[in-house]
Amino acid sequence: MEKWANYGIAAKRMDETGHHIQKVLVYLAPCSISSRAMIGALPLDKSFIIRQVEKGETVVTLIGYEGHWQKGSNVHVVEIGGAKYLRTDGNAIAEDNLGNLPDF
């Protein structure tokens, strides 16, 4: 099975404003297998994922579909005014945006 990335983000936890991610639910080395077979999701701080992306690790979003994961978008770090954000697009907007991931 082909590995999609080093990390796959399946869900997010936002702060009270709804603009900034606090934690993400991450699977290590996600690939195209049944979501029931992928165990061991870890809740990790946003800062951990930012460090991994900056070190050159690959991160994607994961979309659950009919009992399987689908590879979503690549995750990038955008820095605006000294603050770092996780985004799946290249927009220079001062908030996190990982698409339509569910909350956990």
C-alpha contacts under 8 A as a table, 3 or more apart, distances in Angstrom:
res1	aa1	res2	aa2	distance
1	M	31	C	6.41
1	M	32	S	6.58
1	M	33	I	7.74
2	E	31	C	5.82
2	E	32	S	6.96
3	K	6	N	7.75
3	K	29	A	6.07
3	K	30	P	5.92
3	K	31	C	4.63
3	K	32	S	7.60
4	W	29	A	6.98
4	W	30	P	5.87
4	W	31	C	5.37
4	W	32	S	7.84
4	W	60	V	7.63
4	W	71	K	7.03
5	A	8	G	6.73
5	A	29	A	5.70
5	A	30	P	6.33
5	A	31	C	7.82
5	A	57	E	7.79
5	A	58	T	5.01
5	A	59	V	5.59
5	A	60	V	6.41
6	N	28	L	6.06
6	N	29	A	4.56
6	N	30	P	7.11
6	N	57	E	6.08
6	N	58	T	5.18
6	N	59	V	5.99
7	Y	26	V	6.42
7	Y	27	Y	5.84
7	Y	28	L	4.79
7	Y	29	A	5.35
7	Y	30	P	6.46
7	Y	57	E	7.90
7	Y	58	T	6.48
7	Y	59	V	4.77
7	Y	60	V	6.52
8	G	26	V	5.45
8	G	27	Y	5.12
8	G	28	L	6.41
8	G	29	A	6.97
8	G	30	P	5.75
8	G	59	V	5.70
8	G	60	V	4.95
8	G	61	T	5.40
8	G	62	L	5.81
9	I	12	K	7.70
9	I	24	V	6.35
9	I	25	L	5.69
9	I	26	V	4.58
9	I	27	Y	6.53
9	I	59	V	7.37
9	I	60	V	6.23
9	I	61	T	4.66
9	I	62	L	5.65
10	A	24	V	7.48
10	A	25	L	5.62
10	A	26	V	6.10
10	A	27	Y	7.44
10	A	61	T	6.07
10	A	62	L	4.86
10	A	63	I	6.65
10	A	64	G	7.91
10	A	101	L	6.60
10	A	102	P	7.50
11	A	24	V	5.77
11	A	25	L	5.08
11	A	26	V	7.61
11	A	101	L	5.24
11	A	102	P	5.00
11	A	103	D	5.41
11	A	104	F	6.06
12	K	21	I	6.65
12	K	22	Q	7.68
12	K	23	K	5.91
12	K	24	V	4.36
12	K	25	L	6.12
12	K	101	L	6.58
12	K	102	P	6.40
12	K	103	D	4.91
12	K	104	F	5.99
13	R	21	I	5.77
13	R	22	Q	5.63
13	R	23	K	5.13
13	R	24	V	6.12
13	R	103	D	5.44
13	R	104	F	5.73
14	M	17	T	7.60
14	M	18	G	5.34
14	M	19	H	6.81
14	M	20	H	5.55
14	M	21	I	4.30
14	M	22	Q	5.42
14	M	23	K	7.19
14	M	103	D	7.57
15	D	18	G	5.45
15	D	19	H	6.91
15	D	20	H	5.62
15	D	21	I	6.07
15	D	22	Q	5.98
17	T	20	H	7.14
18	G	21	I	7.74
19	H	95	E	5.24
19	H	96	D	6.07
19	H	97	N	7.97
20	H	85	Y	7.85
20	H	95	E	5.69
20	H	96	D	5.30
21	I	24	V	7.45
21	I	46	K	6.45
21	I	96	D	6.18
22	Q	45	D	6.10
22	Q	46	K	5.70
23	K	43	P	6.29
23	K	44	L	5.37
23	K	45	D	4.42
23	K	46	K	5.20
24	V	43	P	5.56
24	V	44	L	5.43
24	V	45	D	6.41
24	V	46	K	6.45
25	L	41	A	6.12
25	L	42	L	5.48
25	L	43	P	4.45
25	L	44	L	6.36
25	L	104	F	7.64
26	V	41	A	5.26
26	V	42	L	5.11
26	V	43	P	6.21
26	V	44	L	6.88
27	Y	30	P	6.07
27	Y	38	M	7.62
27	Y	39	I	7.75
27	Y	40	G	6.75
27	Y	41	A	4.77
27	Y	42	L	6.49
28	L	41	A	7.61
30	P	38	M	7.81
31	C	69	W	7.90
31	C	71	K	8.00
32	S	68	H	7.46
32	S	69	W	6.33
32	S	70	Q	6.81
32	S	71	K	7.77
33	I	37	A	6.77
33	I	38	M	7.27
33	I	68	H	6.32
33	I	69	W	6.76
34	S	37	A	5.23
34	S	38	M	6.77
34	S	67	G	6.09
34	S	68	H	4.40
34	S	69	W	6.54
35	S	38	M	5.22
35	S	39	I	7.98
35	S	64	G	7.30
35	S	67	G	5.64
35	S	68	H	4.62
35	S	69	W	5.60
36	R	39	I	7.15
36	R	67	G	6.96
36	R	68	H	7.55
38	M	41	A	7.92
44	L	48	F	6.70
44	L	49	I	7.64
45	D	48	F	5.46
45	D	49	I	7.06
46	K	49	I	5.36
46	K	50	I	6.33
46	K	86	L	7.87
47	S	50	I	5.00
47	S	51	R	6.24
48	F	51	R	5.22
48	F	52	Q	6.34
49	I	52	Q	5.03
49	I	53	V	6.21
49	I	59	V	7.99
50	I	53	V	5.26
50	I	54	E	6.17
50	I	77	V	6.38
50	I	84	K	7.67
50	I	85	Y	7.85
50	I	86	L	7.12
51	R	54	E	5.08
51	R	55	K	6.19
52	Q	55	K	5.05
52	Q	56	G	6.51
52	Q	57	E	5.32
52	Q	58	T	7.80
53	V	56	G	5.15
53	V	57	E	5.01
53	V	58	T	6.28
53	V	59	V	6.93
53	V	76	H	6.97
53	V	77	V	6.98
54	E	57	E	7.31
54	E	77	V	7.56
58	T	74	N	7.60
58	T	75	V	7.73
59	V	74	N	5.99
59	V	75	V	5.40
59	V	76	H	7.90
60	V	71	K	6.93
60	V	72	G	6.08
60	V	73	S	5.40
60	V	74	N	4.39
60	V	75	V	5.33
61	T	71	K	6.50
61	T	72	G	4.67
61	T	73	S	5.42
61	T	74	N	6.60
61	T	75	V	6.96
61	T	98	L	7.22
61	T	101	L	7.76
62	L	69	W	6.12
62	L	70	Q	5.85
62	L	71	K	5.21
62	L	72	G	5.10
62	L	73	S	7.90
63	I	69	W	5.50
63	I	70	Q	5.04
63	I	71	K	6.38
63	I	72	G	5.94
63	I	101	L	7.43
64	G	67	G	6.63
64	G	68	H	5.73
64	G	69	W	4.61
64	G	70	Q	6.24
65	Y	68	H	5.31
65	Y	69	W	5.98
65	Y	70	Q	6.75
73	S	88	T	5.96
74	N	88	T	5.81
75	V	86	L	6.55
75	V	87	R	5.66
75	V	88	T	4.73
75	V	89	D	7.80
75	V	98	L	7.36
76	H	86	L	5.79
76	H	87	R	5.32
76	H	88	T	5.97
76	H	89	D	7.43
76	H	90	G	7.62
77	V	84	K	6.39
77	V	85	Y	5.54
77	V	86	L	4.91
77	V	87	R	6.25
78	V	84	K	5.66
78	V	85	Y	5.22
78	V	86	L	6.48
78	V	87	R	6.91
78	V	90	G	7.36
78	V	92	A	6.79
79	E	82	G	6.06
79	E	83	A	5.48
79	E	84	K	4.38
79	E	85	Y	6.28
79	E	92	A	7.85
80	I	83	A	5.41
80	I	84	K	6.47
80	I	85	Y	7.91
80	I	92	A	6.86
80	I	93	I	7.50
80	I	94	A	6.13
83	A	94	A	7.89
85	Y	94	A	7.09
85	Y	95	E	6.08
85	Y	96	D	5.07
85	Y	97	N	7.98
86	L	95	E	7.90
86	L	96	D	5.02
86	L	97	N	6.31
86	L	98	L	6.94
87	R	90	G	6.99
87	R	91	N	7.93
87	R	96	D	5.60
87	R	97	N	4.63
87	R	98	L	5.35
88	T	97	N	6.37
88	T	98	L	5.33
88	T	99	G	6.82
89	D	97	N	7.73
98	L	101	L	6.51
